[in-house]
């Protein structure tokens, strides 16, 4: 099921289970996973896209192997917040994927995630060839980490205050 808000998505998640962040692109899908406490995102893989059925099968197999209980897709909004063709493609992928799995799916604004990933890789003195190989999974890590930080903030706001 697709959830339009992070709060609705979070309400469906069992505690202490990993979630995945996805950087969906024309040629690849970058994948990052959270730890079980959902505090740290780790880039893990790039799936080379072939066609939807194969892409979805590879992604869902990875999710099953890694015990993933939710998916957060980066939503590539334009800088002014409007939705262009890439957002439409991402939403279509999510709709098609939701027909194949019961995993909850939501979106996270991914503006500048690839820029941040590229900057981090440059600062780490990563070779151009290696940057090309890992940029999408690192961008997925940035997407997922942003969502995890927001989820953590939301759960702290729900806790009663002592005093």
C-alpha positions as CSV (number, residue, x, y, z in Angstrom):
1,X,0.0,0.0,0.0
2,X,1.2,3.5,-0.8
3,X,1.1,6.1,1.9
4,X,1.3,9.7,1.0
5,X,2.5,10.8,4.4
6,X,5.5,9.6,6.4
7,X,3.2,9.5,9.5
8,X,0.7,7.1,7.8
9,X,3.6,5.0,6.6
10,X,5.2,4.8,10.1
11,X,1.9,3.7,11.6
12,X,2.0,0.5,9.6
13,X,5.5,-0.5,10.5
14,X,6.2,-3.2,13.1
15,X,8.9,-2.1,15.6
16,X,12.5,-3.2,15.2
17,X,12.4,-4.0,11.5
18,X,14.5,-2.6,8.7
19,X,13.2,-0.3,6.0
20,X,14.8,0.4,2.6
21,X,15.4,3.7,0.8
22,X,15.3,3.7,-3.0
23,X,16.8,6.1,-5.5
24,X,14.8,5.2,-8.6
25,X,16.4,6.3,-11.8
26,X,16.2,5.6,-15.6
27,X,19.0,3.0,-15.6
28,X,19.4,2.0,-11.9
29,X,17.7,1.7,-8.6
30,X,20.0,2.6,-5.7
31,X,19.2,0.7,-2.5
32,X,20.0,1.6,1.1
33,X,18.9,-0.2,4.3
34,X,18.2,1.0,7.8
35,X,19.4,-0.8,10.9
36,X,16.7,-2.5,13.0
37,X,16.2,0.6,15.2
38,X,15.8,2.7,12.1
39,X,18.4,5.3,13.0
40,X,21.2,4.7,10.5
41,X,21.0,4.3,6.7
42,X,23.6,2.2,4.9
43,X,23.9,2.1,1.1
44,X,24.0,-1.5,0.0
45,X,23.4,-2.1,-3.7
46,X,22.6,-0.8,-7.2
47,X,20.0,-2.7,-9.2
48,X,20.6,-2.3,-12.9
49,X,17.2,-1.8,-14.5
50,X,16.1,-4.0,-17.3
51,X,12.3,-4.0,-17.4
52,X,9.8,-3.6,-14.6
53,X,9.1,-7.3,-13.9
54,X,12.8,-8.1,-13.5
55,X,13.5,-4.9,-11.6
56,X,10.7,-5.6,-9.2
57,X,11.7,-9.2,-8.7
58,X,15.3,-8.3,-7.9
59,X,14.1,-5.6,-5.5
60,X,11.6,-7.8,-3.7
61,X,14.1,-10.7,-3.5
62,X,16.6,-8.3,-1.8
63,X,13.9,-7.1,0.6
64,X,12.9,-10.7,1.5
65,X,16.6,-11.7,2.1
66,X,17.3,-8.6,4.2
67,X,14.0,-8.6,6.2
68,X,12.8,-5.2,4.9
69,X,9.4,-4.1,6.2
70,X,8.8,-0.9,4.3
71,X,10.1,1.1,1.2
72,X,10.8,4.8,0.9
73,X,11.2,6.0,-2.6
74,X,13.0,9.2,-3.3
75,X,10.6,11.6,-5.0
76,X,12.6,13.8,-7.5
77,X,10.6,17.0,-7.2
78,X,11.6,20.0,-9.3
79,X,13.5,22.7,-7.3
80,X,10.2,24.8,-7.1
81,X,8.4,21.8,-5.6
82,X,6.4,20.9,-8.7
83,X,6.2,17.4,-10.2
84,X,7.7,16.6,-13.6
85,X,8.1,13.5,-15.7
86,X,10.6,11.9,-13.3
87,X,8.1,12.1,-10.4
88,X,5.4,10.6,-12.6
89,X,7.7,7.7,-13.5
90,X,8.6,7.2,-9.8
91,X,4.9,7.2,-8.8
92,X,4.1,4.7,-11.6
93,X,6.9,2.4,-10.4
94,X,5.5,2.6,-6.8
95,X,1.9,1.8,-8.0
96,X,3.1,-1.2,-10.1
97,X,5.3,-2.4,-7.2
98,X,2.4,-2.1,-4.7
99,X,0.4,-4.6,-6.8
100,X,3.2,-7.2,-6.2
101,X,3.9,-6.7,-2.5
102,X,2.2,-5.9,0.8
103,X,5.2,-3.8,1.9
104,X,4.1,-0.3,2.8
105,X,5.5,2.3,0.4
106,X,6.0,6.1,0.9
107,X,7.9,8.9,-0.7
108,X,10.6,11.3,0.5
109,X,11.6,14.5,-1.1
110,X,15.0,13.7,-2.7
111,X,15.9,17.1,-4.0
112,X,19.7,17.5,-4.0
113,X,20.3,14.0,-2.6
114,X,22.5,13.1,-5.6
115,X,24.4,16.4,-5.3
116,X,25.0,15.6,-1.6
117,X,26.1,12.0,-2.4
118,X,28.5,13.3,-5.1
119,X,30.0,15.8,-2.8
120,X,30.5,13.2,-0.1
121,X,32.2,10.8,-2.5
122,X,34.4,13.6,-3.8
123,X,35.4,14.5,-0.2
124,X,36.3,10.8,0.3
125,X,38.6,11.1,-2.7
126,X,36.6,8.4,-4.5
127,X,37.8,7.7,-8.1
128,X,35.5,8.8,-10.9
129,X,34.9,5.2,-11.9
130,X,34.0,4.1,-8.3
131,X,31.7,7.2,-7.9
132,X,29.8,6.2,-11.0
133,X,29.4,2.7,-9.6
134,X,28.1,3.7,-6.2
135,X,26.4,7.1,-6.6
136,X,22.9,5.8,-6.8
137,X,23.2,3.7,-3.6
138,X,24.8,6.6,-1.8
139,X,22.0,8.8,-2.9
140,X,19.5,6.2,-1.6
141,X,21.4,6.4,1.7
142,X,20.8,10.1,1.8
143,X,17.1,9.7,1.0
144,X,16.7,7.0,3.6
145,X,18.7,8.9,6.3
146,X,16.5,12.0,5.8
147,X,13.4,9.9,6.3
148,X,14.8,8.1,9.3
149,X,15.8,11.4,10.9
150,X,12.2,12.6,10.4
151,X,10.7,9.4,11.8
152,X,13.0,9.6,14.8
153,X,11.9,13.2,15.4
154,X,8.2,12.2,15.0
155,X,8.5,9.4,17.6
156,X,10.3,11.7,20.1
157,X,7.4,14.2,19.7
158,X,4.9,11.5,20.5
159,X,6.6,10.5,23.8
160,X,5.1,12.0,27.0
161,X,7.4,14.6,28.7
162,X,8.5,14.0,32.2
163,X,8.2,16.8,34.7
